[in-house]
Amino acid sequence: MTALTNPHCEISDLGDRLVVENRNAARRNALTPEFYDGLHQALRMAADEPRIGAVILMGEGEFFCAGGDLNMLITAQQMDEESRRARIDALNDLIRAVVRCPRPVIAVIEGGAAGAGLSLALACDMVISARGAQFTAAYVNAGLVPDGGLTAALAAGLPPQMAAQMALTGQPVDAERLHALGLINELTEPGEAIMAAMALADRLSQGPADAQAAIKRLLTSAREAAFEAQLTAERDAMAHALATPEAAEGIGAFLGKRAPDFRRLREDT
């Protein structure tokens, strides 16, 4: 049954698991305050209900999540730096909630994940992806830097050269390559990732809930000091980057459907 629906987040309570769907397909499931609220509620429900063995996180339609809404980033550009930090902290709080949820959280990727959508996917305990999905650390294309713990996740999960390629070029990498590198747990045919996630959630739901929660805490504590420091460093770098000429050019180019001219900015300095 459906436990909660708001304009951009639907939570379905299936007894031993929760399915959380980002319902913003018209904008490739870009993150919104309504989705933040819904996912926070789902994670609290999972923590409070011992019968829930797993949380499945997915996007409506054919794409997991395109990350932050660039129109909201334009608003952030006009804020002072402290206000920009506070806005980024809202994303960081969501990432923390996913990481610290006592139940396993499974990301289901169809189509791909980009920007903060990739941060959200990699904050989950396990990732199941359809073949051909594209994963993009797109920030640099808009003159920005990763946030939501993405640099921490890439540095922990990939060889240094691959992490650098994703973060510095902003070019997409396909699911098959990331699966071979260990960043994705399982590949499926397109349209079948949710079925694989349901099967995994069923296996997890038959396990010992307290032991699983303890294992999650141990895995988190093993990396948490560095992760927390990285969240803060990313937040400060992003809050600064939003006010730069590079961000103005990158975001303007994206919204204007043209290629950004960062070379001109280099030549002007």
HELIX and SHEET records of a PDB file:
HELIX    1   1 ALA A   25  ARG A   27  5                                   3    
HELIX    2   2 PRO A   33  ASP A   48  1                                  16    
HELIX    3   3 LEU A   70  GLN A   77  1                                   8    
HELIX    4   4 GLU A   81  ARG A  100  1                                  20    
HELIX    5   5 ALA A  116  ALA A  123  1                                   8    
HELIX    6   6 ALA A  138  ALA A  142  5                                   5    
HELIX    7   7 LEU A  150  GLY A  157  1                                   8    
HELIX    8   8 PRO A  160  THR A  169  1                                  10    
HELIX    9   9 ALA A  175  ALA A  180  1                                   6    
HELIX   10  10 ALA A  193  SER A  205  1                                  13    
HELIX   11  11 ALA A  209  ALA A  241  1                                  33    
HELIX   12  12 PRO A  245  LEU A  255  1                                  11    
HELIX   13  13 PHE A  262  ASP A  268  1                                   7    
SHEET    1   A 7 THR A   2  ASN A   6  0                                        
SHEET    2   A 7 CYS A   9  ASP A  13 -1                                        
SHEET    3   A 7 ARG A  17  ASN A  22 -1                                        
SHEET    4   A 7 ALA A  54  GLY A  59  1                                        
SHEET    5   A 7 VAL A 105  ILE A 109  1                                        
SHEET    6   A 7 MET A 126  ALA A 130  1                                        
SHEET    7   A 7 GLU A 186  THR A 188  1                                        
SHEET    1   B 3 GLY A 112  ALA A 114  0                                        
SHEET    2   B 3 GLN A 134  THR A 136  1                                        
SHEET    3   B 3 VAL A 173  ASP A 174 -1                                        
END                                                                             
